[in-house]
Amino acid sequence: MQKEITLKELKDSEYAHKTINEEIQANLIARIKGNEPVFEGLLGYEDTVIPQLKKALLAGHHINLLGLRGQAKTRIARSMVDLLDEYMPIVKGSEINDSPFQPISKYAKDLLAEHGDETPISWVHRSERFFEKLATPDVNVSDLIGDIDPIKAATLKLPYSDERVLHYGMIPRANRSIFVINELPDLQARIQVSLFNILQEGDVQIRGFQLRMPLDIQFVFTANPEDYTNRGSIVTPLKDRIGSQIFTHYPKSIALARKITEQEANVSTEDKLAIKIPNMAKDLLEEVAFAARNSEYVDEKSGVSARLTISAMENLMAAAKLRLIETGAEQTTIRLVDFMSIVPSITGKIELVYEGEQEGADEVAKILIDNAVMTQFEDIFPRVPKLEKEGVKTTYTDVVAWFNDNFIELNYTDSDEEFYASINSVKPLDEIIKEYAADYSKEDQAFCKELILWALTINNKLDRSENSAAFTIDSAGYGKHFFS
């Protein structure tokens, strides 16, 4: 915490006034020259979004981040705070962060005129220089720009023509700061119009007051492409005043998506130690989101947020934790059957098209898991043939034949020893693992066995049925199919 000083002491310290653009640019350049990361935690944007952000900031532009839900738009905006100086001097008591060297409010000008070099100076930490407003239908000009305050006029016994009766809105109060408006298209057109002069000329007009207030603000807007035609739009003159429009995107690979989920998921260290997650389970979780983005049942214009896999990972860990609590075991491993616990995470994160609504949200979620299973399965093992020739043996013939005389029941609450004893009793699986997954870890090989059985049920070679406590896998025709 910086102590209060006088204007003379500030001058003696050789502090030089900088605009917010100059401040951001100086810190950005220092980070680039020092080979330091400019934006912490923005995985997958190193070669796409971040270079564009650097150029926009060096150009001194206001920025519009355009992308579907869950693409870290707000996180990008918030991370820009780290490019500000740690502390900024202001005229003490100023509502709008007046610079001692370039005051813009009547309050600051009068105080400097009265006290000169003895004017008290206070400091504002960079964490207090970030303002964020979600665009909602009830936002009005008074909220953003300001209005006349009749109580202030009455208390100070001033006429409405006096500038001191003004109540400043969020934008003037964000002077020399970063101001973010989320979901800009949701802002009513007449409210968007009120931003024109602020972005271009720095004029602020409040109830007839024509004030020359050259506000020094770094604006960042966020928008979803769907909103342009669905709920609203960005009026053209406002769009014209935003210097750079940068498109965000979803992770382009499973490996990258995994890193994002691991970084963002709220999982305690204690749970991480008690619950093992096979690498294949982590990959399958991300594959579900990729399947959703390509699904005919899901509205691609709405997008599938990265929050889906983050929430799903938390649910998956919670399912395993519940097993530990109920069984009294100290450790467990994530299983494929545990993936039924992520259905609530999927249904709340996807927008369905008409065909998806006909299927139902729960059903679509299970189909997405099945699609993800098949994608992962076919990356490792041969495809399951739809038709088999009489007497011709396939990779899966012995597994299917085993179930002619046997079945297995996979209980959610089984200990790892009991659960894998059931899986390992299907001896023909060992040969398939030996041929196609020999280099995988022990946990991944066990997961692969579940994957094979699941894929065979999807292809109707085996039957799968479920109740609240267990899965049963049986010979086709004997068990009740999972989706019946």
Secondary structure by P-SEA (a helix, b strand, c coil): ccccccaaaaaaacbbbbcaaaaaaaaaaaaaaacccccccccccccccaaaaaaaaaaccbbbbbbccccaaaaaaaaccccccccccccccccccccccccccaaaaaaaaacccccbbbbbcccccbbbbcccccccccccbbbbbaaaaaaaccccccccccccccccccccbbbbbcccccccaaaaaaaccccccccccccccccccccccbbbbbbbcccccccccccaaaaaaccbbbbbbccccaaaaaaaaaacccccaaaaaaccccaaaaaaaaaaaaaaaaccccccccccccaaaaaaaaaaaaaaaaaaaaaccccccccccccccaaaaaaacccccaaaaaacaaaaaaaaaaaaaaaaaaacccccccccccccccccaaaaaaaccbbbbbbccccaaaaaaaaacaaaaaaaaacccccccaaaaaaaaaaaaaaaaaaccbbbbbcccccccccccccccccc
